[in-house]
Amino acid sequence: MCKADKFLYHRKLWEMKVKFLGDSKIDKFKNSLVLRSRMSLWMIRAMTVLLLWSCFVHLVAMGEMWGPRLLKGWPSCFNHHDLPMAAEMASLPMKTAFPPKRIYQNNGYLMVSCNGGLNQMRAAICDMVTIARYMNVTLIVPELDKTSFWNDPSEFKDIFDVDHFISSLRDEVRILKELPPRLKRRVRLGMYHTMPPISWSNMSYYQDQILPLVKKHKVVHLNKTDTRLANNELPVEIQKLRCRANFNGLRFTPKIEELGRRVVKILREKGPFLVLHLRYEMDMLAFSGCSHGCNRYEEEELTRMRYAYPWWKEKVIDSELKRKEGLCPLTPEETALTLSALGIDRNVQIYIAAGEIYGGKRRLKALTDVFPNVVRKETLLDSSDLSFCQNHSSQMAALDYLISLESDIFVPTYYGNMAKVVEGHRRFLGFKKTIELNRKLLVKLIDEYYEGLLSWEVFSTTVKAFHATRMGGPKRRLVIPNRPKEEDYFYANPYECLQLLHENNGNSLEETI
């Protein structure tokens, strides 16, 4: 082959290679367009899913907060007995969609040490959440009281679902389980401010007095928390946040809630049940100085106990005078007479939500003789079921709290913290029947009945008539300016959070029994 032919041959071969490579690049280009188109379509779909999911999360979060009032068919707490497949649903773990975090300029850190029993601390925690939110500070998970009469070593996480508490309120306030390491060191070195806030304060006190201290010291420790926020004259959004913390943020641990469900199921299998908060316990009698019906030895024992606790300030107490003023818990004898006068069926199950009754079976006999179906958690469950909360009074109280919420009727014999907080929670759950006993009237009528001045018919009719409008129905709080201890407690009747529920109930008067 000559040089010219070789040249033409190599040139044609080169042109074929170029053409082939060119076609390949074009194909690659076309393929890349298709790939990019598919990628764009995938991105659009992904963004749409994320947007829809975000909307769903917000709606669920709102549904959780307002469910008991706006979404009447949705379950609240563990109120499953109205729903189909209740038994199956009750045992399944709840999956909660939490709201997005609120982003804000953090002004510092708030540590709190709660004081009192479980329900006093519960209300205080809700107040502290609200106060932290409106000061734009970070709240450290509250420390529970371990030095009071009950001497309960339980931590927050032993009673409440701490992760739910943090996550369910994160769109309002940042809550941490503990201080960041650098601030821990400052606290160990005493470089923080500790103080008890003034009782019954409004938000301006915390904005004007406490917030500057937080900004100055970075960490402020409030060592008293009971009733440190006013009942009234607060903005509606503050009151609603207190409710949200109480009814949505504070959930007991799964172990306590599961045990509560078991007890309620056992009770429901035998029909309706009444929860009696019989506050006839040794500590209550010693603290209040109420010894009506006690023998001399018991009176002396209660007096010794009262003097043994220096923070119980009142020492010399006239028991009979205090009883006539309605300031003593009803005795088991008085309770049996009252329930009978109210027309409570003697065969109804009565669950006693309380610690050990002073005088034991001897004093309870007056009640059990009239109402034979009296039960306690200790009689419904095996000792092994309660082993985790033995010697932990707050965990026991949490179990009683759950069962009290679920009862057909709730009757407290003393208007203490549990009676008030449970009453308010039952209002939120649909104005469930709670009989608020007027002890001052009752002891007067009971004494007259025992003295033969009243017949049974007159006694019973008077008791029923007076309590017909004291059944936990819709009403406004009593407001007494400058006398907060004497006015209605916010957590017993959080009216601002119940208005829509009130309207759905038709503003009807409370029913008699």
C-alpha positions as CSV (number, residue, x, y, z in Angstrom):
1,M,0.0,0.0,0.0
2,C,1.4,3.4,-1.0
3,K,1.8,6.3,1.5
4,A,-1.3,8.2,0.1
5,D,-3.5,5.1,0.5
6,K,-2.2,4.6,4.0
7,F,-2.9,8.2,4.9
8,L,-6.5,8.0,3.5
9,Y,-7.0,4.7,5.4
10,H,-5.8,6.2,8.8
11,R,-7.8,9.3,8.2
12,K,-11.1,7.4,7.7
13,L,-10.3,5.3,10.7
14,W,-9.7,8.4,12.8
15,E,-13.0,10.0,11.5
16,M,-14.9,6.8,12.5
17,K,-13.4,6.9,16.0
18,V,-14.3,10.6,16.4
19,K,-17.9,9.9,15.2
20,F,-18.2,7.0,17.5
21,L,-16.9,9.0,20.5
22,G,-19.1,11.9,19.6
23,D,-22.2,9.7,19.5
24,S,-21.2,8.3,22.9
25,K,-20.9,11.7,24.4
26,I,-24.3,12.7,23.0
27,D,-25.8,9.5,24.5
28,K,-24.1,10.3,27.8
29,F,-25.5,13.8,27.6
30,K,-29.0,12.5,27.0
31,N,-28.7,10.0,29.8
32,S,-27.5,12.8,32.2
33,L,-30.6,14.8,31.2
34,V,-32.9,11.9,32.0
35,L,-31.0,11.3,35.3
36,R,-31.3,15.0,36.3
37,S,-35.0,14.9,35.4
38,R,-35.4,11.9,37.6
39,M,-33.4,13.5,40.4
40,S,-35.5,16.7,40.2
41,L,-38.7,14.7,40.4
42,W,-37.4,12.8,43.4
43,M,-36.4,16.0,45.1
44,I,-39.9,17.5,44.5
45,R,-41.5,14.4,46.0
46,A,-39.1,14.4,49.0
47,M,-39.8,18.1,49.7
48,T,-43.6,17.5,49.4
49,V,-43.4,14.6,51.9
50,L,-41.4,16.7,54.3
51,L,-43.9,19.6,54.1
52,L,-46.8,17.3,54.6
53,W,-45.1,15.7,57.6
54,S,-44.3,19.1,59.1
55,C,-48.0,20.0,58.9
56,F,-49.0,16.7,60.4
57,V,-46.6,17.2,63.3
58,H,-48.1,20.6,64.1
59,L,-51.6,19.3,63.9
60,V,-50.9,16.4,66.1
61,A,-49.2,18.6,68.6
62,M,-52.2,20.9,68.7
63,G,-54.5,17.9,69.0
64,E,-52.5,16.6,72.0
65,M,-52.8,20.0,73.7
66,W,-56.4,20.7,73.0
67,G,-57.7,17.1,72.4
68,P,-59.8,16.7,75.6
69,R,-61.7,19.9,74.6
70,L,-61.8,20.0,70.9
71,L,-61.3,16.4,69.8
72,K,-63.9,14.8,72.0
73,G,-63.4,11.3,70.6
74,W,-59.6,11.2,71.2
75,P,-58.2,9.5,74.3
76,S,-56.8,11.5,77.2
77,C,-54.5,10.3,79.9
78,F,-55.3,6.6,79.7
79,N,-59.1,7.0,79.5
80,H,-59.5,4.1,77.1
81,H,-62.6,2.3,78.6
82,D,-64.9,4.3,76.2
83,L,-63.0,3.2,73.1
84,P,-63.2,0.0,71.1
85,M,-60.4,-2.5,71.5
86,A,-59.5,-0.8,74.7
87,A,-57.7,-3.7,76.3
88,E,-55.4,-4.1,73.2
89,M,-54.7,-0.4,72.9
90,A,-54.0,0.1,76.6
91,S,-51.0,-2.2,76.5
92,L,-49.4,-0.7,73.4
93,P,-46.7,2.0,73.8
94,M,-47.9,5.4,72.8
95,K,-46.0,7.1,69.9
96,T,-46.1,10.9,70.2
97,A,-45.2,13.4,67.5
98,F,-43.5,16.3,69.3
99,P,-43.7,19.9,68.3
100,P,-40.6,21.7,66.8
101,K,-38.2,23.4,69.2
102,R,-38.7,27.1,69.9
103,I,-35.6,29.1,69.1
104,Y,-34.9,32.0,71.5
105,Q,-32.1,34.0,73.0
106,N,-31.4,32.2,76.3
107,N,-31.1,34.6,79.2
108,G,-29.7,32.1,81.7
109,Y,-30.5,28.9,83.6
110,L,-33.2,28.3,86.2
111,M,-32.8,25.5,88.8
112,V,-35.7,24.7,91.1
113,S,-36.1,22.6,94.2
114,C,-39.7,21.6,94.8
115,N,-41.1,21.2,98.3
116,G,-44.1,19.3,99.7
117,G,-45.9,16.2,98.6
118,L,-46.5,14.9,95.0
119,N,-49.4,17.1,94.1
120,Q,-48.0,20.3,95.6
121,M,-44.8,19.6,93.6
122,R,-46.8,18.9,90.5
123,A,-48.5,22.3,90.5
124,A,-45.2,23.9,91.3
125,I,-43.5,22.3,88.3
126,C,-46.2,23.7,86.0
127,D,-45.6,27.1,87.5
128,M,-41.9,26.9,87.0
129,V,-42.3,25.8,83.3
130,T,-44.4,28.9,82.8
131,I,-42.1,31.2,84.6
132,A,-39.0,29.9,82.7
133,R,-40.9,30.4,79.4
134,Y,-41.7,34.0,80.0
135,M,-38.3,34.9,81.2
136,N,-36.7,33.2,78.2
137,V,-34.4,31.0,80.3
138,T,-33.5,27.4,80.2
139,L,-35.2,25.2,82.9
140,I,-33.3,22.4,84.5
141,V,-35.4,19.4,85.3
142,P,-36.8,20.1,88.8
143,E,-35.4,18.5,91.9
144,L,-38.1,16.8,94.0
145,D,-38.4,17.1,97.8
146,K,-36.5,14.4,99.7
147,T,-36.4,16.0,103.1
148,S,-40.1,16.5,104.0
149,F,-42.1,14.3,106.3
150,W,-42.4,11.6,103.7
151,N,-38.7,11.3,103.2
152,D,-39.1,9.9,99.7
153,P,-35.8,9.6,97.7
154,S,-37.6,9.5,94.3
155,E,-36.1,11.6,91.5
156,F,-38.1,13.3,88.8
157,K,-37.4,10.4,86.4
158,D,-38.7,7.9,88.9
159,I,-42.2,9.4,88.9
160,F,-42.5,11.4,85.6
161,D,-41.6,10.5,82.0
162,V,-38.7,13.0,81.8
163,D,-38.1,12.6,78.1
164,H,-41.8,13.3,77.3
165,F,-41.7,16.3,79.7
166,I,-38.8,17.8,77.8
167,S,-39.9,17.1,74.3
168,S,-43.6,17.9,74.6
169,L,-42.9,21.4,75.9
170,R,-39.9,22.2,73.6
171,D,-41.9,24.6,71.4
172,E,-42.3,26.8,74.5
173,V,-39.2,26.4,76.7
174,R,-35.8,24.7,76.6
175,I,-35.5,22.1,79.4
176,L,-32.3,20.2,80.2
177,K,-31.7,17.2,82.4
178,E,-28.7,18.9,83.9
179,L,-26.6,22.1,83.6
180,P,-23.9,22.3,81.0
181,P,-20.4,21.2,82.4
182,R,-19.0,24.7,82.7
183,L,-22.0,25.9,84.7
184,K,-21.9,22.8,86.9
185,R,-18.4,23.9,87.9
186,R,-19.7,27.4,88.7
187,V,-22.5,25.9,90.9
188,R,-20.0,23.7,92.7
189,L,-17.9,26.8,93.4
190,G,-21.0,28.6,94.8
191,M,-21.0,31.0,91.8
192,Y,-24.8,31.2,91.5
193,H,-27.8,32.9,93.3
194,T,-30.3,30.9,95.4
195,M,-33.5,32.3,96.9
196,P,-37.1,31.6,97.7
197,P,-39.5,33.6,95.4
198,I,-42.4,35.5,96.9
199,S,-45.6,33.5,97.1
200,W,-48.6,34.3,94.9
201,S,-46.5,36.6,92.6
202,N,-47.6,37.8,89.2
203,M,-45.4,37.7,86.1
204,S,-44.1,41.3,86.6
205,Y,-42.3,40.1,89.7
206,Y,-40.4,37.5,87.8
207,Q,-39.7,39.9,84.9
208,D,-38.6,42.8,87.1
209,Q,-37.0,41.0,90.1
210,I,-35.9,37.5,89.1
211,L,-34.8,37.9,85.5
212,P,-32.2,40.6,86.3
213,L,-30.7,38.1,88.8
214,V,-30.6,35.4,86.1
215,K,-28.8,37.7,83.7
216,K,-26.3,38.7,86.4
217,H,-25.5,35.3,87.9
218,K,-26.2,33.1,84.8
219,V,-27.8,30.5,87.2
220,V,-30.5,31.2,89.7
221,H,-31.8,28.5,92.1
222,L,-35.3,28.8,93.5
223,N,-35.4,26.7,96.7
224,K,-39.1,27.1,97.3
225,T,-41.8,26.5,94.7
226,D,-45.2,26.0,96.3
227,T,-47.8,28.6,95.3
228,R,-45.2,31.0,93.9
229,L,-47.5,32.1,91.0
230,A,-50.8,33.9,91.5
231,N,-54.1,32.2,90.9
232,N,-55.7,35.2,89.0
233,E,-55.0,38.4,87.1
234,L,-52.6,36.7,84.8
235,P,-52.7,36.7,80.9
236,V,-54.8,33.9,79.4
237,E,-51.8,32.5,77.5
238,I,-49.9,32.1,80.8
239,Q,-52.8,30.2,82.4
240,K,-53.1,28.0,79.3
241,L,-49.4,27.2,79.5
242,R,-49.8,26.1,83.1
243,C,-52.6,23.8,81.9
244,R,-50.5,22.4,79.0
245,A,-47.7,21.6,81.4
246,N,-50.1,19.9,83.8
247,F,-52.3,18.0,81.4
248,N,-49.9,17.3,78.5
249,G,-46.3,17.8,79.7
250,L,-46.4,15.8,83.0
251,R,-47.0,12.1,82.3
252,F,-46.1,9.5,84.8
253,T,-43.5,6.8,84.0
254,P,-44.7,3.9,81.8
255,K,-44.4,1.5,84.7
256,I,-46.7,3.6,86.9
257,E,-49.2,4.2,84.1
258,E,-49.3,0.5,83.2
259,L,-49.9,-0.4,86.9
260,G,-52.7,2.2,87.0
261,R,-54.3,0.7,84.0
262,R,-54.3,-2.7,85.6
263,V,-56.0,-1.5,88.8
264,V,-58.6,0.4,86.8
265,K,-59.3,-2.7,84.7
266,I,-59.7,-4.9,87.8
267,L,-62.2,-2.3,89.2
268,R,-64.1,-1.9,86.0
269,E,-64.6,-5.6,85.6
270,K,-66.9,-5.4,88.7
271,G,-68.7,-2.3,87.7
272,P,-68.6,1.4,88.6
273,F,-66.3,2.6,91.4
274,L,-65.8,5.6,93.7
275,V,-62.4,6.8,94.8
276,L,-62.4,8.0,98.4
277,H,-59.4,10.2,99.3
278,L,-59.6,9.4,103.0
279,R,-57.1,11.8,104.4
280,Y,-57.2,10.2,107.8
281,E,-53.5,9.5,108.1
282,M,-51.2,10.0,111.0
283,D,-49.2,12.9,109.5
284,M,-52.4,14.8,108.5
285,L,-53.9,14.4,112.0
286,A,-50.7,15.4,113.7
287,F,-50.1,18.4,111.5
288,S,-53.7,19.7,111.7
289,G,-54.1,18.9,115.4
290,C,-57.4,17.1,114.6
291,S,-58.0,14.3,117.1
292,H,-61.8,13.9,117.2
293,G,-62.7,10.3,117.9
294,C,-59.2,9.4,119.1
295,N,-58.4,8.0,122.5
296,R,-56.0,9.7,125.0
297,Y,-53.0,7.6,123.9
298,E,-53.6,8.5,120.3
299,E,-54.0,12.2,121.1
300,E,-50.7,12.1,123.0
301,E,-49.0,10.3,120.1
302,L,-50.2,12.9,117.6
303,T,-49.1,15.8,119.8
304,R,-45.6,14.3,120.2
305,M,-45.4,13.9,116.4
306,R,-46.4,17.5,115.8
307,Y,-43.7,18.8,118.2
308,A,-41.1,16.6,116.5
309,Y,-41.2,18.5,113.3
310,P,-40.0,22.1,113.7
311,W,-41.3,23.3,110.3
312,W,-44.9,22.5,111.5
313,K,-45.3,26.0,113.1
314,E,-48.7,25.5,114.8
315,K,-48.2,23.5,118.0
316,V,-51.1,24.3,120.4
317,I,-54.3,23.5,118.6
318,D,-57.9,23.2,119.8
319,S,-59.1,20.1,118.0
320,E,-62.8,20.6,118.5
321,L,-62.8,24.2,117.6
322,K,-60.9,23.4,114.4
323,R,-63.3,20.6,113.6
324,K,-66.3,23.0,114.0
325,E,-64.7,25.4,111.6
326,G,-64.5,22.6,109.0
327,L,-60.7,22.5,109.0
328,C,-60.3,18.8,109.9
329,P,-60.5,15.8,107.6
330,L,-63.6,13.7,108.1
331,T,-63.2,10.6,110.3
332,P,-64.1,7.2,108.8
333,E,-67.4,7.3,110.9
334,E,-68.3,10.8,109.6
335,T,-67.4,9.7,106.0
336,A,-69.7,6.6,106.1
337,L,-72.6,8.8,107.4
338,T,-72.0,11.4,104.7
339,L,-71.8,8.9,101.8
340,S,-75.0,7.3,103.0
341,A,-76.7,10.6,103.2
342,L,-75.7,11.5,99.7
343,G,-77.4,8.3,98.5
344,I,-74.3,6.3,97.5
345,D,-75.1,2.7,96.8
346,R,-73.8,0.6,99.7
347,N,-72.7,-2.1,97.2
348,V,-70.5,0.2,95.1
349,Q,-66.8,-0.4,95.1
350,I,-64.9,2.2,97.1
351,Y,-61.2,2.5,96.4
352,I,-59.3,4.3,99.2
353,A,-56.6,6.6,97.7
354,A,-54.5,7.2,100.8
355,G,-51.6,6.0,102.9
356,E,-52.1,3.9,106.0
357,I,-55.3,4.9,107.9
358,Y,-54.6,6.0,111.5
359,G,-56.1,3.3,113.7
360,G,-56.1,0.7,110.9
361,K,-58.9,-1.7,110.5
362,R,-60.4,-0.7,113.9
363,R,-61.1,2.8,112.6
364,L,-62.1,1.7,109.2
365,K,-64.7,-0.7,110.5
366,A,-67.2,2.1,110.8
367,L,-66.9,2.6,107.0
368,T,-66.6,-1.1,106.0
369,D,-69.7,-2.0,108.0
370,V,-71.8,0.3,105.8
371,F,-69.9,-0.1,102.6
372,P,-68.5,-3.7,102.5
373,N,-66.7,-3.4,99.1
374,V,-63.9,-1.2,100.2
375,V,-60.6,-1.9,98.5
376,R,-57.0,-0.6,98.3
377,K,-54.2,-1.0,95.9
378,E,-52.6,-3.4,98.4
379,T,-55.7,-5.7,98.2
380,L,-56.0,-5.6,94.4
381,L,-52.4,-6.2,93.5
382,D,-49.7,-8.7,94.6
383,S,-47.0,-7.3,96.8
384,S,-44.5,-8.0,94.0
385,D,-46.5,-5.6,91.7
386,L,-45.9,-2.8,94.2
387,S,-42.4,-3.7,95.1
388,F,-40.8,-1.0,92.9
389,C,-42.7,1.8,94.7
390,Q,-42.6,0.5,98.3
391,N,-41.3,3.1,100.7
392,H,-41.7,5.7,97.9
393,S,-44.8,7.7,98.9
394,S,-44.8,9.9,95.9
395,Q,-44.8,6.9,93.5
396,M,-47.7,5.4,95.5
397,A,-49.5,8.8,95.3
398,A,-49.0,8.9,91.6
399,L,-50.7,5.5,91.3
400,D,-53.6,6.8,93.4
401,Y,-53.8,9.9,91.2
402,L,-54.3,7.9,88.0
403,I,-57.0,5.8,89.6
404,S,-58.7,8.9,91.0
405,L,-58.9,10.4,87.5
406,E,-60.6,7.3,86.1
407,S,-63.2,6.9,88.8
408,D,-66.9,7.4,88.3
409,I,-67.0,9.6,91.4
410,F,-64.1,11.2,93.4
411,V,-64.7,12.2,97.0
412,P,-62.0,13.8,99.1
413,T,-62.6,14.1,102.8
414,Y,-60.1,16.9,103.2
415,Y,-59.5,19.7,100.7
416,G,-55.7,19.4,100.4
417,N,-53.4,19.5,97.4
418,M,-54.3,16.1,96.0
419,A,-58.0,16.9,96.3
420,K,-57.6,20.2,94.5
421,V,-55.3,19.1,91.7
422,V,-57.3,15.9,90.9
423,E,-60.5,18.0,90.9
424,G,-59.1,20.4,88.3
425,H,-57.8,17.5,86.2
426,R,-61.2,15.8,86.3
427,R,-62.8,19.1,85.2
428,F,-60.4,19.1,82.2
429,L,-61.4,15.5,81.3
430,G,-65.0,16.5,80.9
431,F,-66.2,17.8,84.3
432,K,-66.2,14.3,85.8
433,K,-68.1,14.1,89.1
434,T,-66.1,15.3,92.0
435,I,-68.0,15.9,95.3
436,E,-66.5,18.8,97.2
437,L,-67.7,18.2,100.7
438,N,-68.5,21.2,103.0
439,R,-67.0,19.9,106.2
440,K,-68.2,22.8,108.3
441,L,-71.8,22.1,107.4
442,L,-71.4,18.4,107.6
443,V,-70.0,18.2,111.2
444,K,-72.7,20.5,112.4
445,L,-75.4,18.3,110.8
446,I,-73.7,15.1,112.0
447,D,-73.6,16.3,115.6
448,E,-77.3,17.4,115.4
449,Y,-78.2,14.0,114.0
450,Y,-76.3,12.1,116.7
451,E,-78.0,14.3,119.3
452,G,-81.4,13.4,118.0
453,L,-82.2,16.9,116.7
454,L,-82.5,15.8,113.1
455,S,-84.2,12.8,111.6
456,W,-82.4,10.7,109.0
457,E,-84.7,12.0,106.3
458,V,-84.0,15.7,107.2
459,F,-80.3,15.0,107.6
460,S,-80.0,13.2,104.2
461,T,-82.2,15.7,102.3
462,T,-80.2,18.7,103.7
463,V,-76.8,17.0,102.8
464,K,-78.0,16.2,99.2
465,A,-79.5,19.7,98.6
466,F,-76.4,21.5,99.8
467,H,-74.0,19.5,97.7
468,A,-76.1,19.4,94.5
469,T,-74.0,22.3,93.1
470,R,-70.7,21.0,94.4
471,M,-70.1,18.2,91.9
472,G,-67.1,19.5,89.9
473,G,-69.2,21.2,87.2
474,P,-68.5,24.4,85.3
475,K,-68.1,27.5,87.4
476,R,-65.8,30.5,87.8
477,R,-63.1,30.7,90.4
478,L,-63.8,32.8,93.5
479,V,-61.4,35.8,93.4
480,I,-60.5,37.6,96.7
481,P,-58.1,40.5,96.0
482,N,-55.1,40.5,98.3
483,R,-56.2,37.2,100.0
484,P,-54.9,34.5,97.7
485,K,-55.0,31.7,100.4
486,E,-58.8,32.2,100.7
487,E,-59.7,32.3,97.1
488,D,-60.2,29.3,94.7
489,Y,-57.0,27.6,93.7
490,F,-56.1,27.8,90.0
491,Y,-55.3,24.1,89.7
492,A,-58.6,23.1,91.2
493,N,-60.6,25.0,88.6
494,P,-58.4,26.1,85.6
495,Y,-61.4,27.8,84.1
496,E,-59.4,29.6,81.3
497,C,-58.6,26.1,79.9
498,L,-62.1,24.7,80.1
499,Q,-64.3,27.3,78.3
500,L,-64.8,25.3,75.0
501,L,-65.5,22.2,77.0
502,H,-68.0,24.2,79.1
503,E,-69.7,25.3,75.9
504,N,-69.8,21.8,74.5
505,N,-71.6,20.7,77.8
506,G,-74.3,23.2,77.2
507,N,-73.6,25.2,80.3
508,S,-75.8,22.8,82.2
509,L,-76.1,22.9,86.0
510,E,-74.4,20.1,87.9
511,E,-76.4,17.0,88.4
512,T,-77.3,15.6,91.7
513,I,-76.3,12.1,92.6
